[in-house]
Amino acid sequence: MGYLETVRDFVVENFLYGEDSMLKENTSFLEEGIIDSTGILELIAFLEETYGLTIRDEEYVPENFDTLGNVARFLERKLSPVAGAAS
């Protein structure tokens, strides 16, 4: 399962109670009221546990965590071998 699908499953299960018909790759979690600031912290904890990574405070920005696509791209950057060596 890819990053996008894994994150989608987590968001649907934990925040949308199984209803994902409105959730698209570019749907803003914050603007649509899907996830609040506490929910973003839950998402970050899930990502750290699932992928065995550490997300630094300066990475806690909407550009990384406000949509499924943003999260998937963040994970691709964070988990790439080149980025992993720099982190």
C-alpha positions as a printed Julia matrix, in Angstrom:
87×3 Matrix{Float64}:
   0.0    0.0    0.0
   1.35   3.44  -0.92
   1.68   6.48   1.3
  -1.47   8.1   -0.07
  -3.62   5.04   0.58
  -2.19   4.49   4.07
  -2.85   8.1    5.08
  -6.31   8.04   3.46
  -7.23   4.92   5.43
  -6.05   6.52   8.69
  -7.97   9.77   8.07
 -11.15   7.98   7.0
 -11.07   5.61   9.96
 -10.15   8.16  12.62
 -11.76  11.39  11.47
 -14.46  10.6    8.9
 -15.89   7.48  10.58
 -15.66   5.4    7.42
 -17.19   7.97   5.05
 -14.63   9.09   2.46
 -16.78  10.14  -0.5
 -15.69  13.79  -0.19
 -12.0   13.12   0.5
  -9.86  13.86  -2.53
  -6.08  14.07  -2.81
  -6.22  17.89  -2.62
  -9.02  18.31  -0.05
  -7.82  20.63   2.73
  -8.17  18.9    6.09
  -8.27  22.22   7.94
 -10.5   24.23   5.57
 -13.05  21.4    5.32
 -13.04  20.79   9.07
 -11.88  17.19   8.65
  -8.94  17.49  11.04
  -8.25  20.21  13.61
  -4.88  21.11  15.1
  -5.09  18.27  17.63
  -5.94  15.89  14.81
  -2.85  17.0   12.91
  -0.79  15.98  15.94
  -2.53  12.58  15.89
  -1.71  12.25  12.2
   1.93  13.13  12.85
   2.14  10.58  15.68
   0.66   7.95  13.35
   3.2    8.76  10.62
   6.11   8.61  13.05
   4.99   5.26  14.41
   4.02   3.74  11.06
   7.14   4.8    9.18
   9.66   4.89  12.03
  10.63   8.49  11.45
  10.99  11.64  13.49
   9.19  14.74  12.29
  10.9   17.92  13.47
   8.93  20.89  14.83
   9.86  23.05  11.84
   8.21  20.47   9.57
   4.81  20.97  11.3
   3.44  23.21   8.54
   0.26  22.99   6.45
   2.34  22.53   3.31
   3.28  19.1    4.7
   0.08  17.98   6.41
  -3.06  19.74   5.09
  -4.01  17.33   2.28
  -3.51  13.68   1.4
  -1.27  14.72  -1.47
   0.84  16.98   0.74
   1.35  14.21   3.29
   2.26  11.66   0.6
   4.79  14.04  -0.97
   6.23  14.87   2.46
   6.69  11.16   3.18
   8.32  10.6   -0.22
  10.82  13.39   0.51
  11.38  12.36   4.13
  11.82   8.67   3.41
  13.89   8.9    0.24
  17.42   7.54   0.75
  19.02  10.94  -0.01
  16.71  12.84   2.4
  17.15  10.14   5.05
  20.9   10.68   5.01
  20.44  14.44   5.47
  17.85  14.18   8.3
